[in-house]
Every structure is written in structure tokens, then in C-alpha cells.
Amino acid sequence: MKVLMLNTFDEIGGAARAAVRLLSGVRKQGIASSLLVQFKTGNRTDIISSPSRLRKLLRRLKLLLGLLPVRMYPKKPENNFSPSLLPDKKLAEIAAINPDIIHLHWLCAGFLQIETIGRLGKPLIWTLHDSWAFTGGCHVPFQCQKYQQRCGSCPILGSSKEKDLSRRTWNRKAKAWQKLNLTVVAPSRWLADCARSSSLFGDVRVEVIPNGLDTELFQPKDKETARNLLNLPKDRKIILFGAVRGNSDPNKGFHLLNPALLALSKNLPNTMAVVFSSFDTAEIPELGMPVACLGEINDDNLLASIYSAADVFVAPSLLENLPNTVMEAMACGTPCVAFRQGGLADLIDHKASGYLALPYDIEDLAQGIAWVLENKDRQTELALKARQKIKKEFNIEEVSNRYIKLYRELLTV
């Protein structure tokens, strides 16, 4: 059995991290597998991408050109809408590899045209890392449920026309994918329910398999040692926040965390905030407490130290599938606070391994952070339960075996 996975990136974003972890997991179980990407920044030999400088330049140009139709709409949601209009040359490349199964992950940013997906011609598994596959082009639909019909008049685009870019994109998907030999995998129960209720995947088999994590790599480290490594004070409670594009993506919710921390600072004076993201210190608004910015972190060992140095990790996102950051923090024994939305309830057991605040109640978010920090015995118990939860339900070996079972089932049908 030969499995080919596809993802736009190998190191950038949560989908890339999840796909590469799964690649390592199934290879460790003896499955011949590789990952084909559009943009490769790492050096793994089982991750495939053309090294040609010209092709790299053309890919970046294609990325910019592909967003032009989005920029014609009032809201210009460049990070939350992908029409995937431009052609690609991936079919010949995939045919040369000749896999038995093609395992799709995140395919936008100029990687695959919608019509190419319909011509892959192999049994397909598609692991959803956001909602794009079953919408008219948006990645995060927020409160919109027009994907249950045919999209149109898209609130993400700011469009009032039924036959807008979202309707045209939906029509292209419906036409190109009507004969796919497809099994959809959602990492969270919430995203599975969304896919099942969609007009595109309503008749498609949808399974729930979570993303996996190496719980030996992400495990608790000595807090004092971690803080010494990061040059963080030992006498303060540390509130941690981290996300890709945490300062530019409103879905990551920093605008909700900011007032929560301001309120907390009045009652919990011996606290500080630590941020890992693309934030610059000058971009951080007043939080009422000291702030340390660690920049973007791509090293898993260093990430484990950062989580271990913190007393609580906060994920104030508006809508998330199954965020790697929360999973990683919990594996390192760091209790998490988040809004009860999306797939967060699959990870955090309220007041058992963390705290789920009412969406999008800033006061309750602040209360949850305080609830974790105020009682040391409680914090210790939360840390233990958080670690146990990830080891039991999200370890990469178990997740890989569930995918391998699905691969074998599809090949024997």
C-alpha cells in the first residue's frame, strides 16, 4: 500500500503540522507514504516539492493572482476565502508517484484547482482542517450556514448578490466532485456535523478521527528550568497566548483576550502575559501587566518548554476545529481556557481539564483564567487531567492506526 498525502505547506500553519505528524506516524507503522506540498521550507526527504527557483517564483505569483477576484468584494477576506481558480500541473506529478490512496489535507493558496481534485482518479480521504471543502470558498463561515444550500450573497465577501463568487465556487465544486470516491475525515465532532449538514458532502461518508500528537515530545518539563531557558521570571503567574497570525487574524480572538487581561490585572497583580506569534512588542496594546513576546516558534522542543513555563494557556478564538496549540499545551500539563465553540469541547472538559467560557463573553473568559490561577491545588489537578486526556485520546500512534485501518478498508472495497 502506497499513500500520498497532499498539503499546501510542510511547516506553515496548523494543517501542515497535523499532516506532517500523521505522515511520521503512519510511516512508523510501516506504511509507505509521502507528502506532496506546494511550498516546502523543511528538509525531509519524504516531503516532495519541486526545487526549481522558477517554479517557486511562479507559485508565489499564482498565489497573488488567485486572490484578485476576492479583492473585488467589499470585505476583501484574503485570509478567509479561496476560489482556487487557477490551473495547476499536479496530475502528471501525482500519476508519476502512482499512489494507491490519495490523502488530502489543506489544498488552497494556489496548490490545487477545484477541477483537479475531481480528476485525481484514486480513492480519496480528505481530512478537513477548516470548512473550505464544503463551502462556496470561505475557510471560517462564522455564523453563516449558507453552505447548507448553495452559498451566494456571501457575508464573508460582503456580497449582496446571489450569483456572486461564493455561488460560482460552490457550483464548480458540485460539478467537479460529483463522482469522487471520497471519504471525509473531520478531526472534531463539530466539524463532522457541519460537513454532514452541507449541500456538498451531505451524501458523503464522514468519519471523526482527531489530529494526533507525539506525547513524548510534548510532555511536562520542569517549570523553573523552562523559565530559566526563556528568561522569564519565576515569581509571576504566566498567562500564555499563541497563534499563527495572532495579530492579524481576527478569528484568533486577541481583541477579546485584551480586555479580559485588563480586567484580570486589577485582581491578579502578580501576573504577566507571554505571547508567541508574529506580534512585535510595539504592536501589543496595554494589558495592565508585563508582556514578553517570543516571536514565531517552529521548534517543537522549544514549544514544549514554553507551554511548561506557563500557568495557563488561553485560546480566545471565535471558531476553531481542533487547535494544535490547545492540544500541545494540555499534553505539557498546562490547563487551557477557551470559548465553548467549534471543536474545543472535544479537547477541554469544563472544570476538569480546563475551562470553557461562554462564547464570546469577555467577563467569563477572564473568570476562567482567574479560576485556573487562583488555586494551586486545583491548577495541579487540572494539569494532570489535561495531560491524561491527550495521552489517552490524541496520541499519534493511536490516531495513525485509525487512519491505517481506514486506508485498508478503502482498498478492500
C-alpha positions in Angstrom: 0.0 0.0 0.0 1.3 3.4 -1.0 -0.3 6.6 0.4 0.3 10.1 -1.0 -0.7 13.0 1.2 -1.2 16.5 -0.2 -1.0 19.8 1.7 0.0 23.2 0.6 2.7 23.7 3.2 5.0 21.5 5.1 5.7 23.7 8.1 3.4 26.7 8.0 0.1 26.5 9.8 -1.8 24.0 11.9 -2.8 21.8 8.9 0.8 21.4 7.9 1.8 20.4 11.5 -1.1 17.9 11.7 -0.3 16.4 8.3 3.4 16.0 8.9 2.8 14.4 12.3 0.4 11.9 10.7 2.9 11.3 7.9 5.5 10.4 10.6 3.0 8.3 12.5 1.9 6.1 9.6 5.5 5.7 8.3 6.5 4.5 11.8 3.8 1.8 11.4 5.4 0.6 8.2 3.1 2.3 5.6 4.9 3.6 2.5 3.8 7.2 2.4 5.0 10.7 1.4 3.7 14.2 1.4 3.4 16.4 -1.7 3.4 20.1 -1.0 3.4 23.4 -2.9 5.7 25.3 -0.6 8.5 23.4 1.1 10.7 25.0 3.8 11.9 21.9 5.6 14.4 19.3 4.5 12.6 16.0 5.0 13.1 13.6 2.0 9.6 12.1 2.4 8.1 15.6 1.7 8.1 16.3 -2.1 8.2 19.6 -3.9 9.9 20.9 -7.0 13.1 22.7 -6.1 13.2 24.8 -9.3 13.6 28.5 -8.5 11.4 29.5 -11.4 8.6 27.2 -10.3 8.9 28.6 -6.8 8.6 32.2 -8.2 5.6 31.2 -10.4 3.9 29.6 -7.4 4.1 32.8 -5.4 2.9 34.8 -8.4 0.0 32.4 -8.7 -0.8 32.9 -5.0 -1.2 36.6 -5.5 -3.1 36.3 -8.8 -5.5 33.8 -7.3 -6.7 36.4 -4.7 -7.6 39.1 -7.2 -11.3 38.0 -7.5 -11.6 38.2 -3.7 -10.2 41.7 -3.6 -13.0 42.9 -5.8 -15.5 42.4 -3.0 -16.2 44.9 -0.2 -14.7 42.9 2.7 -11.7 41.6 0.8 -11.2 38.5 3.1 -7.9 37.4 1.6 -7.1 35.1 4.5 -10.6 33.6 4.7 -11.7 32.9 1.1 -10.1 30.8 -1.7 -11.7 30.5 -5.1 -9.0 28.1 -6.3 -9.5 29.2 -9.9 -6.0 29.0 -11.5 -4.9 25.8 -13.2 -2.1 23.6 -11.9 0.1 20.8 -13.2 -0.2 18.4 -10.4 -2.0 15.5 -12.1 1.1 14.3 -14.0 3.3 14.6 -10.9 0.8 12.6 -8.9 0.5 10.0 -11.7 4.2 9.5 -11.6 4.1 8.7 -7.9 1.2 6.3 -8.6 -0.2 6.0 -5.1 -2.9 3.6 -4.1 -4.7 6.2 -1.9 -4.5 10.0 -2.0 -5.0 11.7 1.3 -5.9 15.3 1.0 -5.3 17.9 3.7 -5.3 21.7 3.2 -5.1 22.5 -0.6 -5.5 26.3 -1.0 -3.1 29.2 -1.6 -2.7 28.2 -5.3 -2.0 24.5 -4.8 -4.8 22.6 -6.5 -7.6 23.9 -8.7 -11.1 22.7 -7.7 -11.4 20.8 -11.0 -8.0 19.0 -10.4 -9.4 17.4 -7.3 -12.2 15.9 -9.3 -9.7 14.3 -11.7 -7.4 12.6 -9.2 -8.9 9.2 -10.0 -7.9 7.3 -6.8 -9.7 6.5 -3.6 -9.6 9.8 -1.7 -9.5 10.6 2.0 -9.9 14.3 2.8 -9.0 15.4 6.3 -10.7 18.7 6.9 -8.7 21.4 8.8 -11.3 24.1 8.2 -14.7 24.5 6.4 -13.4 25.3 2.9 -14.1 21.9 1.3 -17.9 22.2 1.8 -18.4 25.9 1.4 -18.5 28.3 -1.5 -14.9 29.4 -0.7 -14.7 30.6 2.9 -12.5 28.8 5.4 -14.3 30.0 8.5 -18.0 30.7 7.9 -18.6 32.0 11.4 -22.4 32.2 11.9 -23.3 31.8 8.2 -24.9 28.4 7.2 -25.4 29.1 3.6 -23.2 26.1 2.8 -26.2 24.0 3.7 -27.8 25.3 0.5 -25.6 26.7 -2.4 -24.0 29.8 -0.8 -24.5 33.1 -2.5 -24.9 36.6 -1.1 -21.8 35.8 0.9 -21.4 37.7 4.2 -17.7 36.8 4.3 -17.2 38.6 1.0 -19.7 41.4 1.9 -21.8 40.5 -1.1 -25.5 41.1 -1.6 -25.7 39.2 -4.9 -26.9 35.6 -5.1 -24.7 34.8 -8.1 -21.5 36.0 -6.5 -18.1 34.4 -6.2 -19.3 32.1 -3.5 -22.2 30.7 -5.6 -19.9 30.3 -8.6 -17.3 28.5 -6.5 -20.0 26.2 -5.0 -21.2 25.4 -8.5 -17.7 24.5 -9.6 -17.3 22.1 -6.7 -20.6 20.5 -7.2 -19.9 19.8 -10.8 -16.3 18.7 -10.5 -16.8 16.5 -7.4 -20.0 14.6 -8.1 -18.2 11.3 -8.9 -15.5 11.4 -6.3 -14.6 8.2 -4.5 -14.4 10.2 -1.3 -14.3 9.6 2.4 -14.2 12.8 4.6 -12.5 12.8 8.0 -13.2 15.6 10.4 -10.9 16.0 13.4 -13.7 17.2 15.6 -17.3 16.2 16.1 -18.4 19.8 15.4 -16.7 19.9 12.0 -18.1 16.5 11.2 -21.6 17.7 11.9 -21.0 20.8 9.7 -19.8 18.6 6.8 -22.8 16.2 7.1 -25.2 19.2 7.1 -23.6 20.7 4.0 -25.1 20.5 0.5 -21.8 19.3 -1.0 -21.0 16.5 1.5 -24.5 15.5 2.7 -24.3 12.2 0.9 -20.6 11.5 1.6 -19.2 9.2 4.3 -17.9 11.4 7.2 -15.7 9.9 9.9 -14.3 11.6 13.1 -10.6 11.0 13.7 -8.7 13.6 15.7 -5.4 15.1 14.9 -2.6 13.3 16.7 0.4 14.4 18.8 3.7 12.9 19.9 3.1 12.9 23.7 6.7 12.0 24.5 7.9 15.2 22.7 5.1 17.3 24.1 5.3 16.5 27.8 5.6 18.5 31.0 9.1 19.9 31.7 10.3 21.4 34.9 8.7 24.9 35.2 11.8 26.6 36.8 14.1 25.1 34.1 11.8 26.2 31.3 11.5 29.7 32.7 15.3 30.0 33.0 15.7 28.9 29.4 13.2 31.5 28.3 14.5 34.2 30.7 11.1 34.5 32.3 10.5 35.5 35.9 9.9 32.7 38.5 7.7 34.7 40.8 4.8 35.6 38.4 1.8 33.7 37.1 2.2 33.4 33.4 -0.8 33.6 31.0 0.2 32.3 27.6 -1.3 33.1 24.1 0.0 31.9 20.8 -1.4 31.5 17.3 -0.4 31.7 13.6 -1.1 35.3 12.5 -2.3 36.0 16.1 -2.0 39.8 15.5 -3.7 39.9 12.1 -6.4 37.2 12.1 -9.5 38.3 14.0 -10.6 34.7 14.3 -7.7 34.1 16.8 -9.5 36.5 19.2 -6.8 38.6 20.7 -9.2 41.5 20.6 -11.3 39.6 23.2 -8.3 38.5 25.3 -7.0 42.1 25.6 -9.9 43.4 27.7 -10.1 40.2 29.7 -6.4 40.6 30.7 -7.0 44.3 31.6 -9.8 43.2 33.9 -7.7 40.5 35.4 -4.8 42.7 36.1 -6.7 44.6 38.8 -7.4 41.5 40.9 -4.4 39.3 40.0 -1.5 41.8 40.2 1.3 39.2 40.1 0.7 38.1 36.6 2.3 38.6 33.2 1.4 37.7 29.6 3.6 35.7 27.3 2.9 35.7 23.5 4.3 33.5 20.8 3.2 34.7 17.4 4.2 37.3 14.7 3.5 40.0 17.3 6.1 42.7 17.8 6.3 44.2 21.3 5.3 47.6 19.9 2.1 46.1 18.5 0.8 44.8 21.9 -1.8 47.1 23.3 -1.9 48.0 27.0 -2.8 44.8 29.0 -2.3 46.1 32.5 0.6 43.6 33.1 4.1 43.0 31.8 4.3 41.3 28.4 7.0 39.1 26.8 6.9 38.5 23.1 8.8 35.3 21.9 8.1 35.7 18.2 7.1 32.8 15.9 8.1 29.4 17.2 8.5 26.4 14.9 10.7 24.2 17.1 8.6 21.6 18.9 11.1 21.2 21.8 11.1 24.9 22.4 7.3 25.0 22.2 7.1 22.3 24.9 9.3 24.4 27.1 7.1 27.5 26.5 3.9 25.6 27.4 5.6 24.1 30.5 6.7 27.6 31.7 3.1 28.9 31.6 0.5 28.5 34.3 -2.4 28.7 31.8 -2.8 28.8 28.0 -5.7 30.9 26.6 -7.2 30.3 23.2 -9.8 33.0 22.7 -10.6 32.1 19.1 -14.1 32.7 17.6 -14.3 29.4 15.7 -11.8 26.6 15.7 -11.7 23.0 14.5 -9.3 21.2 16.9 -6.4 23.7 17.6 -2.9 22.2 17.8 -1.9 24.8 20.4 -4.5 23.7 22.9 -3.6 20.0 22.3 0.1 20.8 22.7 -0.4 22.9 25.9 -2.6 20.2 27.5 0.0 17.5 26.7 2.6 19.6 28.5 0.3 19.8 31.6 -0.8 23.3 31.1 -4.5 23.9 31.7 -6.3 25.8 28.9 -9.1 28.4 28.8 -11.2 28.9 25.6 -14.7 29.7 24.5 -17.1 26.8 24.2 -17.2 26.8 20.4 -16.2 24.6 17.4 -14.2 21.5 18.4 -12.9 22.9 21.7 -15.3 20.7 23.7 -13.5 17.6 22.2 -10.3 18.7 23.9 -11.3 20.6 27.1 -13.5 19.0 29.8 -15.0 22.0 31.5 -13.7 22.5 35.1 -12.0 19.0 34.8 -9.0 19.7 32.5 -9.6 23.4 31.8 -12.3 26.0 31.4 -14.8 26.6 28.6 -16.2 30.2 28.7 -19.5 31.3 27.3 -19.0 32.5 23.7 -17.8 35.4 23.5 -18.2 36.6 27.0 -15.1 38.5 28.0 -16.1 38.5 31.6 -16.4 34.8 31.7 -13.1 34.4 29.8 -11.4 36.5 32.5 -13.2 34.5 35.2 -12.0 31.2 33.7 -8.4 32.4 33.7 -8.7 33.5 37.3 -10.4 30.2 38.3 -7.4 28.3 37.0 -4.8 30.6 38.6 -6.3 31.2 42.0 -6.0 27.8 43.5 -2.6 25.9 43.2 -4.1 22.5 44.1 -6.8 23.0 41.5 -4.2 24.0 38.9 -2.2 20.9 39.7 -5.3 18.6 39.3 -6.3 20.4 36.0 -2.7 19.9 34.7 -2.8 16.2 35.5 -6.2 15.6 33.9 -5.2 17.7 30.8 -2.1 15.5 30.2 -4.1 12.3 30.7 -6.8 13.4 28.3 -4.3 14.0 25.4 -2.3 10.8 26.1 -5.4 8.7 26.1 -7.3 10.2 23.1 -4.9 12.1 20.9 -1.6 10.3 20.9 -0.2 10.0 17.4 0.2 6.2 17.5 -3.5 5.6 18.1 -4.5 8.2 15.5 -2.2 6.7 12.9 -3.6 3.2 13.5 -7.1 4.5 13.0 -6.1 6.0 9.6 -4.3 2.9 8.6 -7.4 0.9 9.3 -9.4 3.3 7.1 -6.8 3.0 4.3 -7.0 -0.8 4.3 -10.8 -0.7 4.4 -11.0 1.6 1.3 -8.6 -0.7 -0.6 -10.6 -3.8 0.0 -14.0 -2.3 -1.0 
